[in-house]
């Protein structure tokens, strides 16, 4: 069964591609069947025999689909009526609904914790930042209450450590700072070195500044249930406080930067088994980026005995610089969703996630190279006029490149978080394709 509903809509409160209003479709396939939607970057996808009109905004990927457990696969989103999708809700503790509670699937921003343990540092109850909002949060309403900073909002809080991924996510030239805090006397489960698992109570923050303006700081925190709560804090003009904005904020602080709503954060984070992005073996395998002794790298995590199964030494690339830079860029900007454990991979087979085992082999033997180079594309609807994922020496026939540079096209990738082509990324892709 497939139902299409057309209506006029406004832009979702997240940084998605700015396009003209289009006809949107809601698909409600019967169980065990699936028709890939042309667009659902603004609507939730329901799995099951009943159809509900969904009006809560999220920013799922254009290649998303129903997850294996029946929930919304890409964004971790729930329906406006408060119910998770048919068999278990959003994946791995997905997002909360408009009224602040998912019935079964766990809540990222404002939903109830499925184990009944509450919202970690935020607790529960009525909060000022939830008044009059569509989405709600169980995290603190003020950044000053999250533990990131001391009272001066400059000095880092106890146990908070900066970190820097060696491969950066492009967000329209926004400058970023990142921090992590592990609960005392805990370790990161590194039994799978490609996909780390974090202890309950882990907090990760990321700050965004645009055009010299400090705009927002995002927080993601792991709950006792294993779900994660997320929300963004908008910095006030005097920089003495940042206030939670569960519904997000467009063109924040007079900049082109859009603060995402609390559910939209899970669009990307839900594509990883334990939700944290940029803090991994490959991303931290570099020399310290600063002189700050508090900065955590993989080598320092090993020294501090913070990993359950530490490697003997940080992994290193055996590839030349161009190959390393190309696949490192794809790892950070595409592999978050296009990886063996993400829903995008289950639909297309496209894999751009670097693995530790890849680094020591010749690049031509790596999983990412063999998955991209001279391989036919899978989806043909809403796709660029290109037959190959990466065509040898041919930009026009390389779908990866065409999706990257055509930001106004329906097939543009990434589908959110950026509205401007990264000039360095474009140069890198062209150079690599031309050389192969």
Buried (B, 14 or more C-beta within 10 A) or exposed (E): EEEEBEEEBEBBBBBBBEBEEEEBBBBBBEEEEBEBBBBBBBBBBBBBEEEBEBBBBBBBBBBBBBBEBBBBBBBBBBBBBBBBBBBBBBBBBBBBBBBBBBBBBBBBBBBBBBEEEBBBBBEEEEBEBBEEBBBBBBBBBBBBBBBBBEEEBEEBBEEBBBBBBBBBBBBBEBBBBBBBBBEEEBBBBBEBBBBBBBBBBBBBBBBBBBEEBBBBBBBBBBBBBBBBBBBBBBBEEEEEBBBBBBBBBEEBBEBBBBBBBBBBBBBBBBBBBBBBBBBBBBBBBBEBEEEEEBBBBBBBBBEEEBBEEBBEEBBEBBBEEBBBBBBBBBBBBBBBBBBBEBBBBBBBEBBBBBBBEBBEEEBEEBBBBBBBBEBEBEBEEBBBEBBBBBBEEBBEBBBBBBBBBBBEBBBBBBBBBBBEBBEEBBEBBBEBBEEB
